Amino acid sequence: MEIRWGVWSARKYFLDKMTLGDLVRAYFTYYAIMAYLLLAVLSIIAAVAWNQDTVMSLFAAALVVPVYPFIWYLLHRFVLHGRYLYKSAATASLWKRIHFDHHQDPNDLGILFGALYTTLPTILVVTLPIGWVLAGPGGAAAALASGLITTCFYEFCHCIQHLPFKPEYEWLKQIKKLHLAHHFHNEQGNFGITNFAADKMLGTYYARPKDIARSATVFNLGYTAQEAERYPWVARLSPERRDEAPRKTDTPEAA
């Protein structure tokens, strides 16, 4: 269930019509971001209270930083872009919410953010075992805090990638360019958001659109009209669908 309150209760936000200032206000008042930040503070307090080994707890927190993007790559490539969730009535609405809608309209900020009921369990499953093995309950809390803060950073960078905004830093320009190519040129590559090491390791990285053919399914992720006839549950929830192939002019200015 999505929670909308305050400035989110009466309106929707579209990144292509927002400024950086608009984004900052919307970002810090979105319920999931507020939940991540609150839980991160509580986790830091718990890490201090339950601390048994400061060095190993800090190591656990640091280890989460490179591990998390790799886990995200696997989820993005094999779950969000997998074609099995929409084939069941039980999971079709979940797939629609967690990724189909975002590719249908990458500018809708409310569906760009991950749904808390899917992201939070993932963060817990990834971080708690790492921290617990290395440093017990204090390490688990430290790793969780690191995962939550990493998620906040990741979500903000993802917003910037879709905002009509030219970043000052080369690194941010580059990840924005790569992510826009994923959305508007070929969705079968560049699955990373802030880190593309897994793409390079596993053969899905492309630096320039001309390095890979344009995909006809960047907006529907392979849930074509034919698939919709066979597996109708997502289509029933999506009266207006974007099925056309992308044009070169669809790609927003990256930097």
GIDA-V933721 format. One record per pair of residues at least 12 apart in sequence whose C-alpha atoms are under 6 Angstrom apart, sorted by sequence separation. I is the first residue (numbers start at 0). J is the second residue. D is the distance in whole Angstrom. If there is no record, write none. Layout:
i->[I,I]
j->[J,J]
d->[D,D]
//
This chain:
i->[127,130,160,188,189,126,188,126,79,219,185,184,185,215,186,182,183,59,176,56,55,60,56,60,172,59,31,60,50,49,165,15,46,14,13,13,46,13,46,12,42,42,39,39,35,103,102,72,72,69,103,91,86,88,15,14,15]
j->[139,142,175,203,204,142,204,143,98,242,213,213,214,244,217,217,250,130,253,134,134,141,138,142,254,142,115,145,137,137,254,106,137,106,106,107,140,108,141,108,140,144,144,147,147,218,218,190,191,197,241,233,230,232,162,162,163]
d->[5,5,5,5,5,5,6,5,6,6,5,5,5,4,5,6,5,5,5,5,6,5,4,4,6,5,6,5,4,5,5,6,4,5,5,5,5,6,5,5,5,5,5,6,6,5,5,6,6,6,6,6,6,6,6,5,6]
//
